[in-house]
Amino acid sequence: MALLDVLPTHILKQTGSYEQASYAIQDTPDVVQQRYGRFLPQDKAALAAKILNQVWQAA
C-alpha cells in the first residue's frame, strides 16, 4: 500500500495532474483528487516555470 501512496503523491507534486497520477495507480482522476489532492502544488505558475526550466536545460 505504501507505493500506492508515494507514487501518486510524487506525480502530483511534479506535474500537478490528477490524470497522470491516476494512470500510475490505475484509478480514476476523481479518486486521486479525493485521496491525494492535498499534495497538489498551490503555486501552479511556479510549477510551470520549474517544468519549463527542466525542458530548456535538457535541450
mmCIF file as Biopython writes it, N, C-alpha, C and O atoms, coordinates in Angstrom:
data_model
#
loop_
_atom_site.group_PDB
_atom_site.id
_atom_site.type_symbol
_atom_site.label_atom_id
_atom_site.label_alt_id
_atom_site.label_comp_id
_atom_site.label_asym_id
_atom_site.label_entity_id
_atom_site.label_seq_id
_atom_site.pdbx_PDB_ins_code
_atom_site.Cartn_x
_atom_site.Cartn_y
_atom_site.Cartn_z
_atom_site.occupancy
_atom_site.B_iso_or_equiv
_atom_site.auth_seq_id
_atom_site.auth_asym_id
_atom_site.pdbx_PDB_model_num
ATOM 1   N N  . MET A ? 1  ? 0.821   -1.199 0.000   1.0 0.0 1  A 1 
ATOM 2   C CA . MET A ? 1  ? 0.000   0.000  0.000   1.0 0.0 1  A 1 
ATOM 3   C C  . MET A ? 1  ? 0.863   1.260  0.000   1.0 0.0 1  A 1 
ATOM 4   O O  . MET A ? 1  ? 0.419   2.294  -0.499  1.0 0.0 1  A 1 
ATOM 5   N N  . ALA A ? 2  ? 2.057   1.210  0.532   1.0 0.0 2  A 1 
ATOM 6   C CA . ALA A ? 2  ? 2.908   2.396  0.613   1.0 0.0 2  A 1 
ATOM 7   C C  . ALA A ? 2  ? 3.226   2.945  -0.777  1.0 0.0 2  A 1 
ATOM 8   O O  . ALA A ? 2  ? 3.183   4.158  -0.981  1.0 0.0 2  A 1 
ATOM 9   N N  . LEU A ? 3  ? 3.544   2.070  -1.736  1.0 0.0 3  A 1 
ATOM 10  C CA . LEU A ? 3  ? 3.837   2.533  -3.091  1.0 0.0 3  A 1 
ATOM 11  C C  . LEU A ? 3  ? 2.619   3.204  -3.698  1.0 0.0 3  A 1 
ATOM 12  O O  . LEU A ? 3  ? 2.740   4.163  -4.460  1.0 0.0 3  A 1 
ATOM 13  N N  . LEU A ? 4  ? 1.456   2.698  -3.358  1.0 0.0 4  A 1 
ATOM 14  C CA . LEU A ? 4  ? 0.226   3.293  -3.868  1.0 0.0 4  A 1 
ATOM 15  C C  . LEU A ? 4  ? 0.039   4.713  -3.353  1.0 0.0 4  A 1 
ATOM 16  O O  . LEU A ? 4  ? -0.666  5.497  -3.988  1.0 0.0 4  A 1 
ATOM 17  N N  . ASP A ? 5  ? 0.636   5.068  -2.242  1.0 0.0 5  A 1 
ATOM 18  C CA . ASP A ? 5  ? 0.555   6.433  -1.726  1.0 0.0 5  A 1 
ATOM 19  C C  . ASP A ? 5  ? 1.690   7.299  -2.252  1.0 0.0 5  A 1 
ATOM 20  O O  . ASP A ? 5  ? 1.477   8.464  -2.586  1.0 0.0 5  A 1 
ATOM 21  N N  . VAL A ? 6  ? 2.876   6.749  -2.329  1.0 0.0 6  A 1 
ATOM 22  C CA . VAL A ? 6  ? 4.053   7.517  -2.731  1.0 0.0 6  A 1 
ATOM 23  C C  . VAL A ? 6  ? 3.982   7.919  -4.197  1.0 0.0 6  A 1 
ATOM 24  O O  . VAL A ? 6  ? 4.263   9.069  -4.536  1.0 0.0 6  A 1 
ATOM 25  N N  . LEU A ? 7  ? 3.619   7.013  -5.048  1.0 0.0 7  A 1 
ATOM 26  C CA . LEU A ? 7  ? 3.623   7.261  -6.486  1.0 0.0 7  A 1 
ATOM 27  C C  . LEU A ? 7  ? 2.682   8.392  -6.909  1.0 0.0 7  A 1 
ATOM 28  O O  . LEU A ? 7  ? 3.136   9.326  -7.571  1.0 0.0 7  A 1 
ATOM 29  N N  . PRO A ? 8  ? 1.406   8.352  -6.562  1.0 0.0 8  A 1 
ATOM 30  C CA . PRO A ? 8  ? 0.544   9.456  -6.988  1.0 0.0 8  A 1 
ATOM 31  C C  . PRO A ? 8  ? 0.919   10.785 -6.335  1.0 0.0 8  A 1 
ATOM 32  O O  . PRO A ? 8  ? 0.791   11.843 -6.950  1.0 0.0 8  A 1 
ATOM 33  N N  . THR A ? 9  ? 1.381   10.724 -5.091  1.0 0.0 9  A 1 
ATOM 34  C CA . THR A ? 9  ? 1.809   11.945 -4.409  1.0 0.0 9  A 1 
ATOM 35  C C  . THR A ? 9  ? 2.976   12.582 -5.148  1.0 0.0 9  A 1 
ATOM 36  O O  . THR A ? 9  ? 2.990   13.792 -5.370  1.0 0.0 9  A 1 
ATOM 37  N N  . HIS A ? 10 ? 3.936   11.782 -5.521  1.0 0.0 10 A 1 
ATOM 38  C CA . HIS A ? 10 ? 5.109   12.290 -6.246  1.0 0.0 10 A 1 
ATOM 39  C C  . HIS A ? 10 ? 4.691   12.878 -7.600  1.0 0.0 10 A 1 
ATOM 40  O O  . HIS A ? 10 ? 5.145   13.959 -7.975  1.0 0.0 10 A 1 
ATOM 41  N N  . ILE A ? 11 ? 3.847   12.182 -8.316  1.0 0.0 11 A 1 
ATOM 42  C CA . ILE A ? 11 ? 3.411   12.652 -9.627  1.0 0.0 11 A 1 
ATOM 43  C C  . ILE A ? 11 ? 2.641   13.958 -9.499  1.0 0.0 11 A 1 
ATOM 44  O O  . ILE A ? 11 ? 2.833   14.871 -10.302 1.0 0.0 11 A 1 
ATOM 45  N N  . LEU A ? 12 ? 1.770   14.058 -8.497  1.0 0.0 12 A 1 
ATOM 46  C CA . LEU A ? 12 ? 1.036   15.309 -8.299  1.0 0.0 12 A 1 
ATOM 47  C C  . LEU A ? 12 ? 1.976   16.467 -7.985  1.0 0.0 12 A 1 
ATOM 48  O O  . LEU A ? 12 ? 1.800   17.574 -8.494  1.0 0.0 12 A 1 
ATOM 49  N N  . LYS A ? 13 ? 2.960   16.210 -7.156  1.0 0.0 13 A 1 
ATOM 50  C CA . LYS A ? 13 ? 3.908   17.269 -6.809  1.0 0.0 13 A 1 
ATOM 51  C C  . LYS A ? 13 ? 4.724   17.711 -8.016  1.0 0.0 13 A 1 
ATOM 52  O O  . LYS A ? 13 ? 5.055   18.890 -8.143  1.0 0.0 13 A 1 
ATOM 53  N N  . GLN A ? 14 ? 5.051   16.777 -8.900  1.0 0.0 14 A 1 
ATOM 54  C CA . GLN A ? 14 ? 5.876   17.093 -10.056 1.0 0.0 14 A 1 
ATOM 55  C C  . GLN A ? 14 ? 5.084   17.690 -11.211 1.0 0.0 14 A 1 
ATOM 56  O O  . GLN A ? 14 ? 5.567   18.593 -11.895 1.0 0.0 14 A 1 
ATOM 57  N N  . THR A ? 15 ? 3.869   17.190 -11.433 1.0 0.0 15 A 1 
ATOM 58  C CA . THR A ? 15 ? 3.123   17.592 -12.625 1.0 0.0 15 A 1 
ATOM 59  C C  . THR A ? 15 ? 1.862   18.393 -12.339 1.0 0.0 15 A 1 
ATOM 60  O O  . THR A ? 15 ? 1.415   19.173 -13.179 1.0 0.0 15 A 1 
ATOM 61  N N  . GLY A ? 16 ? 1.293   18.204 -11.163 1.0 0.0 16 A 1 
ATOM 62  C CA . GLY A ? 16 ? 0.028   18.856 -10.858 1.0 0.0 16 A 1 
ATOM 63  C C  . GLY A ? 16 ? -1.157  18.227 -11.569 1.0 0.0 16 A 1 
ATOM 64  O O  . GLY A ? 16 ? -2.233  18.823 -11.619 1.0 0.0 16 A 1 
ATOM 65  N N  . SER A ? 17 ? -0.978  17.025 -12.121 1.0 0.0 17 A 1 
ATOM 66  C CA . SER A ? 17 ? -2.017  16.391 -12.927 1.0 0.0 17 A 1 
ATOM 67  C C  . SER A ? 17 ? -2.643  15.195 -12.205 1.0 0.0 17 A 1 
ATOM 68  O O  . SER A ? 17 ? -1.971  14.207 -11.911 1.0 0.0 17 A 1 
ATOM 69  N N  . TYR A ? 18 ? -3.947  15.308 -11.925 1.0 0.0 18 A 1 
ATOM 70  C CA . TYR A ? 18 ? -4.670  14.173 -11.344 1.0 0.0 18 A 1 
ATOM 71  C C  . TYR A ? 18 ? -4.737  13.027 -12.342 1.0 0.0 18 A 1 
ATOM 72  O O  . TYR A ? 18 ? -4.668  11.858 -11.962 1.0 0.0 18 A 1 
ATOM 73  N N  . GLU A ? 19 ? -4.869  13.364 -13.607 1.0 0.0 19 A 1 
ATOM 74  C CA . GLU A ? 19 ? -4.988  12.336 -14.646 1.0 0.0 19 A 1 
ATOM 75  C C  . GLU A ? 19 ? -3.716  11.492 -14.735 1.0 0.0 19 A 1 
ATOM 76  O O  . GLU A ? 19 ? -3.790  10.264 -14.786 1.0 0.0 19 A 1 
ATOM 77  N N  . GLN A ? 20 ? -2.553  12.142 -14.754 1.0 0.0 20 A 1 
ATOM 78  C CA . GLN A ? 20 ? -1.305  11.377 -14.827 1.0 0.0 20 A 1 
ATOM 79  C C  . GLN A ? 20 ? -1.105  10.526 -13.578 1.0 0.0 20 A 1 
ATOM 80  O O  . GLN A ? 20 ? -0.646  9.387  -13.665 1.0 0.0 20 A 1 
ATOM 81  N N  . ALA A ? 21 ? -1.442  11.070 -12.433 1.0 0.0 21 A 1 
ATOM 82  C CA . ALA A ? 21 ? -1.324  10.296 -11.194 1.0 0.0 21 A 1 
ATOM 83  C C  . ALA A ? 21 ? -2.279  9.104  -11.211 1.0 0.0 21 A 1 
ATOM 84  O O  . ALA A ? 21 ? -1.947  8.031  -10.707 1.0 0.0 21 A 1 
ATOM 85  N N  . SER A ? 22 ? -3.457  9.293  -11.787 1.0 0.0 22 A 1 
ATOM 86  C CA . SER A ? 22 ? -4.426  8.194  -11.826 1.0 0.0 22 A 1 
ATOM 87  C C  . SER A ? 22 ? -3.955  7.066  -12.739 1.0 0.0 22 A 1 
ATOM 88  O O  . SER A ? 22 ? -4.208  5.895  -12.455 1.0 0.0 22 A 1 
ATOM 89  N N  . TYR A ? 23 ? -3.269  7.409  -13.839 1.0 0.0 23 A 1 
ATOM 90  C CA . TYR A ? 23 ? -2.730  6.366  -14.714 1.0 0.0 23 A 1 
ATOM 91  C C  . TYR A ? 23 ? -1.709  5.512  -13.980 1.0 0.0 23 A 1 
ATOM 92  O O  . TYR A ? 23 ? -1.651  4.297  -14.171 1.0 0.0 23 A 1 
ATOM 93  N N  . ALA A ? 24 ? -0.925  6.136  -13.160 1.0 0.0 24 A 1 
ATOM 94  C CA . ALA A ? 24 ? 0.151   5.428  -12.464 1.0 0.0 24 A 1 
ATOM 95  C C  . ALA A ? 24 ? -0.369  4.364  -11.505 1.0 0.0 24 A 1 
ATOM 96  O O  . ALA A ? 24 ? 0.266   3.327  -11.316 1.0 0.0 24 A 1 
ATOM 97  N N  . ILE A ? 25 ? -1.521  4.624  -10.904 1.0 0.0 25 A 1 
ATOM 98  C CA . ILE A ? 25 ? -2.047  3.652  -9.932  1.0 0.0 25 A 1 
ATOM 99  C C  . ILE A ? 25 ? -3.325  2.973  -10.420 1.0 0.0 25 A 1 
ATOM 100 O O  . ILE A ? 25 ? -4.004  2.288  -9.655  1.0 0.0 25 A 1 
ATOM 101 N N  . GLN A ? 26 ? -3.647  3.171  -11.709 1.0 0.0 26 A 1 
ATOM 102 C CA . GLN A ? 26 ? -4.818  2.529  -12.312 1.0 0.0 26 A 1 
ATOM 103 C C  . GLN A ? 26 ? -6.094  2.842  -11.542 1.0 0.0 26 A 1 
ATOM 104 O O  . GLN A ? 26 ? -6.849  1.945  -11.168 1.0 0.0 26 A 1 
ATOM 105 N N  . ASP A ? 27 ? -6.318  4.126  -11.314 1.0 0.0 27 A 1 
ATOM 106 C CA . ASP A ? 27 ? -7.520  4.581  -10.630 1.0 0.0 27 A 1 
ATOM 107 C C  . ASP A ? 27 ? -8.079  5.764  -11.408 1.0 0.0 27 A 1 
ATOM 108 O O  . ASP A ? 27 ? -7.510  6.153  -12.428 1.0 0.0 27 A 1 
ATOM 109 N N  . THR A ? 28 ? -9.163  6.333  -10.952 1.0 0.0 28 A 1 
ATOM 110 C CA . THR A ? 28 ? -9.758  7.458  -11.657 1.0 0.0 28 A 1 
ATOM 111 C C  . THR A ? 28 ? -9.183  8.777  -11.136 1.0 0.0 28 A 1 
ATOM 112 O O  . THR A ? 28 ? -8.745  8.855  -9.988  1.0 0.0 28 A 1 
ATOM 113 N N  . PRO A ? 29 ? -9.184  9.810  -11.979 1.0 0.0 29 A 1 
ATOM 114 C CA . PRO A ? 29 ? -8.726  11.123 -11.516 1.0 0.0 29 A 1 
ATOM 115 C C  . PRO A ? 29 ? -9.526  11.641 -10.314 1.0 0.0 29 A 1 
ATOM 116 O O  . PRO A ? 29 ? -8.972  12.319 -9.449  1.0 0.0 29 A 1 
ATOM 117 N N  . ASP A ? 30 ? -10.822 11.325 -10.260 1.0 0.0 30 A 1 
ATOM 118 C CA . ASP A ? 30 ? -11.643 11.765 -9.127  1.0 0.0 30 A 1 
ATOM 119 C C  . ASP A ? 30 ? -11.174 11.149 -7.814  1.0 0.0 30 A 1 
ATOM 120 O O  . ASP A ? 30 ? -11.099 11.832 -6.793  1.0 0.0 30 A 1 
ATOM 121 N N  . VAL A ? 31 ? -10.861 9.864  -7.843  1.0 0.0 31 A 1 
ATOM 122 C CA . VAL A ? 31 ? -10.387 9.186  -6.644  1.0 0.0 31 A 1 
ATOM 123 C C  . VAL A ? 31 ? -9.032  9.755  -6.215  1.0 0.0 31 A 1 
ATOM 124 O O  . VAL A ? 31 ? -8.790  9.978  -5.029  1.0 0.0 31 A 1 
ATOM 125 N N  . VAL A ? 32 ? -8.161  9.986  -7.187  1.0 0.0 32 A 1 
ATOM 126 C CA . VAL A ? 32 ? -6.843  10.558 -6.874  1.0 0.0 32 A 1 
ATOM 127 C C  . VAL A ? 32 ? -7.019  11.945 -6.252  1.0 0.0 32 A 1 
ATOM 128 O O  . VAL A ? 32 ? -6.336  12.290 -5.288  1.0 0.0 32 A 1 
ATOM 129 N N  . GLN A ? 33 ? -7.933  12.730 -6.807  1.0 0.0 33 A 1 
ATOM 130 C CA . GLN A ? 33 ? -8.160  14.071 -6.269  1.0 0.0 33 A 1 
ATOM 131 C C  . GLN A ? 33 ? -8.653  14.000 -4.821  1.0 0.0 33 A 1 
ATOM 132 O O  . GLN A ? 33 ? -8.210  14.778 -3.976  1.0 0.0 33 A 1 
ATOM 133 N N  . GLN A ? 34 ? -9.550  13.089 -4.539  1.0 0.0 34 A 1 
ATOM 134 C CA . GLN A ? 34 ? -10.082 12.960 -3.182  1.0 0.0 34 A 1 
ATOM 135 C C  . GLN A ? 34 ? -9.017  12.493 -2.197  1.0 0.0 34 A 1 
ATOM 136 O O  . GLN A ? 34 ? -8.933  13.013 -1.084  1.0 0.0 34 A 1 
ATOM 137 N N  . ARG A ? 35 ? -8.205  11.520 -2.595  1.0 0.0 35 A 1 
ATOM 138 C CA . ARG A ? 35 ? -7.230  10.927 -1.673  1.0 0.0 35 A 1 
ATOM 139 C C  . ARG A ? 35 ? -5.936  11.720 -1.548  1.0 0.0 35 A 1 
ATOM 140 O O  . ARG A ? 35 ? -5.357  11.809 -0.466  1.0 0.0 35 A 1 
ATOM 141 N N  . TYR A ? 36 ? -5.484  12.300 -2.669  1.0 0.0 36 A 1 
ATOM 142 C CA . TYR A ? 36 ? -4.151  12.899 -2.696  1.0 0.0 36 A 1 
ATOM 143 C C  . TYR A ? 36 ? -4.148  14.377 -3.057  1.0 0.0 36 A 1 
ATOM 144 O O  . TYR A ? 36 ? -3.080  14.979 -3.174  1.0 0.0 36 A 1 
ATOM 145 N N  . GLY A ? 37 ? -5.316  14.968 -3.233  1.0 0.0 37 A 1 
ATOM 146 C CA . GLY A ? 37 ? -5.417  16.354 -3.678  1.0 0.0 37 A 1 
ATOM 147 C C  . GLY A ? 37 ? -4.707  17.351 -2.796  1.0 0.0 37 A 1 
ATOM 148 O O  . GLY A ? 37 ? -4.295  18.408 -3.275  1.0 0.0 37 A 1 
ATOM 149 N N  . ARG A ? 38 ? -4.553  17.052 -1.531  1.0 0.0 38 A 1 
ATOM 150 C CA . ARG A ? 38 ? -3.875  17.989 -0.626  1.0 0.0 38 A 1 
ATOM 151 C C  . ARG A ? 38 ? -2.403  18.146 -0.980  1.0 0.0 38 A 1 
ATOM 152 O O  . ARG A ? 38 ? -1.756  19.082 -0.510  1.0 0.0 38 A 1 
ATOM 153 N N  . PHE A ? 39 ? -1.862  17.251 -1.797  1.0 0.0 39 A 1 
ATOM 154 C CA . PHE A ? 39 ? -0.457  17.318 -2.186  1.0 0.0 39 A 1 
ATOM 155 C C  . PHE A ? 39 ? -0.234  18.108 -3.469  1.0 0.0 39 A 1 
ATOM 156 O O  . PHE A ? 39 ? 0.907   18.303 -3.889  1.0 0.0 39 A 1 
ATOM 157 N N  . LEU A ? 40 ? -1.310  18.562 -4.086  1.0 0.0 40 A 1 
ATOM 158 C CA . LEU A ? 40 ? -1.190  19.331 -5.322  1.0 0.0 40 A 1 
ATOM 159 C C  . LEU A ? 40 ? -0.531  20.670 -5.015  1.0 0.0 40 A 1 
ATOM 160 O O  . LEU A ? 40 ? -0.965  21.381 -4.108  1.0 0.0 40 A 1 
ATOM 161 N N  . PRO A ? 41 ? 0.509   21.018 -5.760  1.0 0.0 41 A 1 
ATOM 162 C CA . PRO A ? 41 ? 1.172   22.306 -5.514  1.0 0.0 41 A 1 
ATOM 163 C C  . PRO A ? 41 ? 0.197   23.466 -5.656  1.0 0.0 41 A 1 
ATOM 164 O O  . PRO A ? 41 ? -0.593  23.504 -6.599  1.0 0.0 41 A 1 
ATOM 165 N N  . GLN A ? 42 ? 0.249   24.399 -4.736  1.0 0.0 42 A 1 
ATOM 166 C CA . GLN A ? 42 ? -0.666  25.530 -4.752  1.0 0.0 42 A 1 
ATOM 167 C C  . GLN A ? 42 ? -0.256  26.576 -5.782  1.0 0.0 42 A 1 
ATOM 168 O O  . GLN A ? 42 ? -1.108  27.248 -6.363  1.0 0.0 42 A 1 
ATOM 169 N N  . ASP A ? 43 ? 1.035   26.710 -6.006  1.0 0.0 43 A 1 
ATOM 170 C CA . ASP A ? 43 ? 1.509   27.731 -6.927  1.0 0.0 43 A 1 
ATOM 171 C C  . ASP A ? 43 ? 1.793   27.096 -8.282  1.0 0.0 43 A 1 
ATOM 172 O O  . ASP A ? 43 ? 2.913   26.660 -8.551  1.0 0.0 43 A 1 
ATOM 173 N N  . LYS A ? 44 ? 0.779   27.048 -9.125  1.0 0.0 44 A 1 
ATOM 174 C CA . LYS A ? 44 ? 0.930   26.388 -10.416 1.0 0.0 44 A 1 
ATOM 175 C C  . LYS A ? 44 ? 1.871   27.147 -11.348 1.0 0.0 44 A 1 
ATOM 176 O O  . LYS A ? 44 ? 2.502   26.540 -12.214 1.0 0.0 44 A 1 
ATOM 177 N N  . ALA A ? 45 ? 1.973   28.451 -11.184 1.0 0.0 45 A 1 
ATOM 178 C CA . ALA A ? 45 ? 2.908   29.225 -12.003 1.0 0.0 45 A 1 
ATOM 179 C C  . ALA A ? 45 ? 4.342   28.794 -11.711 1.0 0.0 45 A 1 
ATOM 180 O O  . ALA A ? 45 ? 5.153   28.668 -12.628 1.0 0.0 45 A 1 
ATOM 181 N N  . ALA A ? 46 ? 4.651   28.570 -10.455 1.0 0.0 46 A 1 
ATOM 182 C CA . ALA A ? 46 ? 5.993   28.107 -10.084 1.0 0.0 46 A 1 
ATOM 183 C C  . ALA A ? 46 ? 6.241   26.702 -10.626 1.0 0.0 46 A 1 
ATOM 184 O O  . ALA A ? 46 ? 7.349   26.391 -11.063 1.0 0.0 46 A 1 
ATOM 185 N N  . LEU A ? 47 ? 5.228   25.864 -10.599 1.0 0.0 47 A 1 
ATOM 186 C CA . LEU A ? 47 ? 5.357   24.511 -11.142 1.0 0.0 47 A 1 
ATOM 187 C C  . LEU A ? 47 ? 5.616   24.571 -12.645 1.0 0.0 47 A 1 
ATOM 188 O O  . LEU A ? 47 ? 6.483   23.862 -13.156 1.0 0.0 47 A 1 
ATOM 189 N N  . ALA A ? 48 ? 4.875   25.408 -13.345 1.0 0.0 48 A 1 
ATOM 190 C CA . ALA A ? 48 ? 5.071   25.547 -14.790 1.0 0.0 48 A 1 
ATOM 191 C C  . ALA A ? 48 ? 6.474   26.061 -15.099 1.0 0.0 48 A 1 
ATOM 192 O O  . ALA A ? 48 ? 7.114   25.582 -16.035 1.0 0.0 48 A 1 
ATOM 193 N N  . ALA A ? 49 ? 6.952   27.019 -14.334 1.0 0.0 49 A 1 
ATOM 194 C CA . ALA A ? 49 ? 8.301   27.557 -14.535 1.0 0.0 49 A 1 
ATOM 195 C C  . ALA A ? 49 ? 9.352   26.477 -14.300 1.0 0.0 49 A 1 
ATOM 196 O O  . ALA A ? 49 ? 10.337  26.394 -15.033 1.0 0.0 49 A 1 
ATOM 197 N N  . LYS A ? 50 ? 9.144   25.663 -13.292 1.0 0.0 50 A 1 
ATOM 198 C CA . LYS A ? 50 ? 10.092  24.577 -12.989 1.0 0.0 50 A 1 
ATOM 199 C C  . LYS A ? 50 ? 10.158  23.588 -14.150 1.0 0.0 50 A 1 
ATOM 200 O O  . LYS A ? 50 ? 11.244  23.158 -14.541 1.0 0.0 50 A 1 
ATOM 201 N N  . ILE A ? 51 ? 9.007   23.230 -14.697 1.0 0.0 51 A 1 
ATOM 202 C CA . ILE A ? 51 ? 8.961   22.281 -15.813 1.0 0.0 51 A 1 
ATOM 203 C C  . ILE A ? 51 ? 9.619   22.884 -17.049 1.0 0.0 51 A 1 
ATOM 204 O O  . ILE A ? 51 ? 10.382  22.209 -17.740 1.0 0.0 51 A 1 
ATOM 205 N N  . LEU A ? 52 ? 9.328   24.147 -17.328 1.0 0.0 52 A 1 
ATOM 206 C CA . LEU A ? 52 ? 9.944   24.798 -18.479 1.0 0.0 52 A 1 
ATOM 207 C C  . LEU A ? 52 ? 11.463  24.878 -18.330 1.0 0.0 52 A 1 
ATOM 208 O O  . LEU A ? 52 ? 12.194  24.682 -19.301 1.0 0.0 52 A 1 
ATOM 209 N N  . ASN A ? 53 ? 11.927  25.159 -17.143 1.0 0.0 53 A 1 
ATOM 210 C CA . ASN A ? 53 ? 13.381  25.201 -16.907 1.0 0.0 53 A 1 
ATOM 211 C C  . ASN A ? 53 ? 14.020  23.841 -17.161 1.0 0.0 53 A 1 
ATOM 212 O O  . ASN A ? 53 ? 15.113  23.759 -17.721 1.0 0.0 53 A 1 
ATOM 213 N N  . GLN A ? 54 ? 13.339  22.775 -16.749 1.0 0.0 54 A 1 
ATOM 214 C CA . GLN A ? 54 ? 13.863  21.425 -16.981 1.0 0.0 54 A 1 
ATOM 215 C C  . GLN A ? 54 ? 13.942  21.135 -18.477 1.0 0.0 54 A 1 
ATOM 216 O O  . GLN A ? 54 ? 14.908  20.534 -18.947 1.0 0.0 54 A 1 
ATOM 217 N N  . VAL A ? 55 ? 12.939  21.555 -19.210 1.0 0.0 55 A 1 
ATOM 218 C CA . VAL A ? 55 ? 12.915  21.338 -20.660 1.0 0.0 55 A 1 
ATOM 219 C C  . VAL A ? 55 ? 14.063  22.083 -21.320 1.0 0.0 55 A 1 
ATOM 220 O O  . VAL A ? 55 ? 14.773  21.526 -22.157 1.0 0.0 55 A 1 
ATOM 221 N N  . TRP A ? 56 ? 14.245  23.351 -20.941 1.0 0.0 56 A 1 
ATOM 222 C CA . TRP A ? 56 ? 15.314  24.156 -21.549 1.0 0.0 56 A 1 
ATOM 223 C C  . TRP A ? 56 ? 16.693  23.611 -21.209 1.0 0.0 56 A 1 
ATOM 224 O O  . TRP A ? 56 ? 17.601  23.658 -22.039 1.0 0.0 56 A 1 
ATOM 225 N N  . GLN A ? 57 ? 16.856  23.094 -19.994 1.0 0.0 57 A 1 
ATOM 226 C CA . GLN A ? 57 ? 18.152  22.533 -19.603 1.0 0.0 57 A 1 
ATOM 227 C C  . GLN A ? 57 ? 18.470  21.257 -20.378 1.0 0.0 57 A 1 
ATOM 228 O O  . GLN A ? 57 ? 19.629  20.970 -20.678 1.0 0.0 57 A 1 
ATOM 229 N N  . ALA A ? 58 ? 17.425  20.501 -20.697 1.0 0.0 58 A 1 
ATOM 230 C CA . ALA A ? 58 ? 17.620  19.239 -21.421 1.0 0.0 58 A 1 
ATOM 231 C C  . ALA A ? 58 ? 17.940  19.486 -22.901 1.0 0.0 58 A 1 
ATOM 232 O O  . ALA A ? 58 ? 18.544  18.638 -23.557 1.0 0.0 58 A 1 
ATOM 233 N N  . ALA A ? 59 ? 17.537  20.637 -23.416 1.0 0.0 59 A 1 
ATOM 234 C CA . ALA A ? 59 ? 17.717  20.924 -24.845 1.0 0.0 59 A 1 
ATOM 235 C C  . ALA A ? 59 ? 19.158  21.300 -25.186 1.0 0.0 59 A 1 
ATOM 236 O O  . ALA A ? 59 ? 19.467  21.569 -26.346 1.0 0.0 59 A 1 
#
